[in-house]
Amino acid sequence: MTADRSTMSCAEFQAKLPEMIASGENAASHPHIQSCELCRALLADLETIAEAARQLFPAVEPREELWEQIESAIRNDPGDKDAAGNKHTG
């Protein structure tokens, strides 16, 4: 890979792009983007796709009582008993 980030080829930049996005690095501020219309367009398309995906699958907070229901189900799990029917207390 080219040592100078400003002279990075499109192929080098695009190979590094997933790592940059995953790490939270601002890809839009990368020197290659500043000088390359093709990669700017690619990044804009990826941002549009990501935003559309977030709208399709919005983050939903679970109901307040969910953890209580899970804990209750675990406490009442018949698989938590030994052969004599004694409940395990772990």
C-alpha positions as CSV (number, residue, x, y, z in Angstrom):
1,M,0.0,0.0,0.0
2,T,1.2,3.5,-0.7
3,A,2.8,5.2,2.3
4,D,1.5,8.7,1.4
5,R,-2.3,8.8,2.1
6,S,-2.9,11.6,-0.4
7,T,-1.5,9.6,-3.3
8,M,-3.4,6.4,-2.4
9,S,-5.0,4.8,-5.5
10,C,-8.7,4.2,-5.6
11,A,-8.2,0.5,-5.2
12,E,-6.1,1.0,-2.1
13,F,-8.6,3.5,-0.6
14,Q,-11.6,1.2,-1.4
15,A,-9.8,-1.8,0.2
16,K,-9.2,0.3,3.3
17,L,-12.7,1.8,3.4
18,P,-14.5,-1.0,5.3
19,E,-11.8,-0.8,8.1
20,M,-12.1,2.9,8.3
21,I,-15.9,2.8,8.6
22,A,-15.8,0.0,11.2
23,S,-13.3,1.9,13.3
24,G,-15.4,5.0,13.2
25,E,-12.8,7.0,11.3
26,N,-14.3,9.9,9.3
27,A,-13.7,8.6,5.8
28,A,-15.0,11.9,4.3
29,S,-11.9,13.6,5.7
30,H,-9.4,11.2,4.2
31,P,-7.0,13.0,1.8
32,H,-7.9,10.6,-1.0
33,I,-11.6,11.6,-0.8
34,Q,-10.7,15.2,-1.1
35,S,-9.1,14.7,-4.5
36,C,-11.1,11.8,-6.0
37,E,-14.6,12.4,-7.3
38,L,-15.2,8.6,-7.9
39,C,-14.5,7.6,-4.3
40,R,-16.5,10.6,-3.0
41,A,-19.4,9.3,-5.0
42,L,-18.9,5.8,-3.7
43,L,-18.8,7.0,-0.1
44,A,-22.0,9.1,-0.6
45,D,-23.7,6.0,-2.0
46,L,-22.6,3.9,0.9
47,E,-23.9,6.5,3.4
48,T,-27.2,6.6,1.5
49,I,-27.5,2.8,1.7
50,A,-26.6,2.8,5.4
51,E,-29.2,5.5,6.2
52,A,-31.9,3.5,4.3
53,A,-31.0,0.4,6.2
54,R,-31.3,2.2,9.5
55,Q,-34.8,3.4,8.5
56,L,-35.8,-0.2,7.5
57,F,-34.6,-1.6,10.8
58,P,-34.8,1.1,13.5
59,A,-33.3,0.3,16.9
60,V,-36.0,-0.7,19.3
61,E,-35.6,-0.6,23.0
62,P,-37.0,-3.6,24.8
63,R,-39.9,-3.2,27.2
64,E,-38.9,-2.4,30.8
65,E,-40.2,-5.7,32.1
66,L,-38.3,-7.9,29.7
67,W,-35.4,-8.6,32.0
68,E,-37.8,-9.5,34.8
69,Q,-39.6,-11.9,32.5
70,I,-36.3,-13.5,31.4
71,E,-35.1,-13.9,35.1
72,S,-38.5,-15.4,36.0
73,A,-38.3,-17.9,33.1
74,I,-34.8,-18.9,34.2
75,R,-35.9,-19.4,37.8
76,N,-38.9,-21.5,36.7
77,D,-37.0,-23.6,34.2
78,P,-37.7,-27.3,34.9
79,G,-34.2,-28.1,33.4
80,D,-32.7,-26.4,36.5
81,K,-33.7,-29.4,38.7
82,D,-31.7,-32.5,39.4
83,A,-32.9,-36.1,39.0
84,A,-34.6,-36.0,42.5
85,G,-36.6,-32.9,41.5
86,N,-34.6,-30.6,43.7
87,K,-34.1,-27.1,42.4
88,H,-30.5,-26.1,41.9
89,T,-29.5,-22.8,43.5
90,G,-26.5,-21.6,41.6
